[in-house]
């Protein structure tokens, strides 16, 4: 299929309701996250919800790394607030940033999942790196013009994806079969 390289393994509403316990049970040891519009509004600091989410990861024995194309001050501040590793200017959709994130977490492709809100950077990059990819719906519909243009280009891909997976995006309830987070 023409668009298959952009398809996530699963599509959910939010990074905050994913079944991380099930992921850990199935062998996931590291989670790579985009920051803006995945974990927080664009350029917003980490809030209590984000801090609690990353504390939950530590309780589950999961490593976490932020991978962003943004500059270090933005990514470092968020990472320090939530207690995560980070890679700034990650070069997504290239694979180098994903490899660097896995190295920092001490994981490999088979034991890592990546979560992001953009097909052409987060999902394509994770797929190219051989990592389980999870698309989440953007947190805020108000975005910078370059992101608005990308969202327009994402529409036909998401339309094609929905034709094959009409039950997605998941309302953060994973069920067995296609789309189950493994």
N, C-alpha and C positions, 0 to 999 in steps of 0.2 A: 504494500500500500504506500501511496505517495506520502501520507502524513504520519505514518507509523512511528518514525523516529521522534516525533513530538508528543506522542501519547504517553501519559503517565501510567503507572501500574494501577493506581487508584486515584480517584478525585474525591475530595471531601470538602466540607464547608469551611473548616477551620483547623488550624494546627493545635488548637487548645482542647479539642475533644477526641483526638485520635486514640486508638487503643494501644497505648505504649506498653501496657502490661503484656498484652498478647504478642506484641513485637518482641519483647524481651524473652518470652517463653519460646518463641520460634527461632531464637538465635541472634536477633539483632543486638549488637553491642555498641553501636555508634550512630548518632543522629546528626546530620548536617542540615542546618537551617539557613535560609535566606532571612534577612532582617526586615527590611521595609515592605510593608503591606502583607507580610507573612506572620510576623510576631508583633508588630507595632505599626501604627500609622507612619507615613514617610517622615523621617527625621525626628520622631517622637522618642523620648527616653523609655527605657524598660520600666514597665509598671509592675505593681504587685502581682498581677496575674502571670506575667512572664517570669518573675522571680520564683513564684510558687511552682510553675511548670518545670523549671530547671532543677529545683530542689527535688521534685518528684523523680526526675531522671536519675539523680544521684542515689535516691532511695532504691531505685530499681537496678542500680549498678550499671546504668547506661552513661556512656561518654557523650558529650555534645560539643559541636563546633559550629560557629557562625561562619558562613562563607558568603561574602558580599563583594560586589563590584565597586562598592563605595570606598571612600578614603578611610585611613586608619582612625582618625579621631572619632568618627561616627561608630565604627564597628567595635573598636576597643572599649569605648564607654559602655556600650550595650553589653558586651561580653563580660566586662568587669562587674556590672550590676547583677547579671544572672549567674555568674560563675562558670563561664564556658570558655573553651579554646576559641580562637578566631583566626580567620584568613581575610585580609582586606585586599582590595584590588584583585579579586579572585580570577578575573579573566573568563568568567562564564560566558558562553557555553563551552569553553575549553576545558580540558580534563585536568590540567595541572593543579588548579585550586582544589579540586575534589581529592586528588592524590595527596596533596599537602594536608588537607583536613583529616583524611584517614590516618596519615602518618602521625599527626598530633594526637589523635585519639587512640592510636595503637590498634586500629581495626583494618579490615580488608573489605573488598567489594561485597563478598558474600554475607558479611555481618554488619552492613551499613545501609541506612536508608536516608534519602534526602527529601526535604520538604520545602516547597517554594510556591510562589503565586504566578510565575511567568513561564509560559511554554518555551519561548525562544532562548531563555537563559538557564533557569533553574532545571526544568524538566529535560530539555534537550541535553544539557550538560551532564546531568546525572545518568541519563540513558547512554550517552557516549562513554561515560566512565564505567558503565556496567553496574550501576548502583540502583537499588529499588527506589523508584521515583514516586513521590506523592504530591499531587497538585492540590493546593488549597485555594479557595476563592479569595480574591483580594479583600483586605479588611476595609479599605476606603475607596469608594468609587471616584473620588476627586484625586487626579494624578497629574504629574507633569506631562507636557505635550508629547514628549518622545515615548512615554509609556502609553498614552492614549492611542498613539499611532500603532504601537505594537499590539495593543488590545484589539484594534480593528483588524489587524492581520491574523490574530489568533482565532477570530470568529469562525471562519470556514473550517478550521481544524477542529475546534471544539464541537461544531455542528456534526462533523463526520464522526468524531469520537462518541458523541451522544447517540448517534444512530446505532452504533455497535453496543453501547452501554447505556441504555435508556434509564437505568436506575441511579445514575450518577449525575451530579455530585452527591456523595453520601451525606446524609445529615448526621455525620459522625457516629453512625451505627454501622459497624462492619458486619457483614453476614458471610456465610460460607459461600464458596464458589468464586467466580470472577470478581475481582476487586477486593478480596480479602487481603488484609495486610498480613504479610508473612515475615 
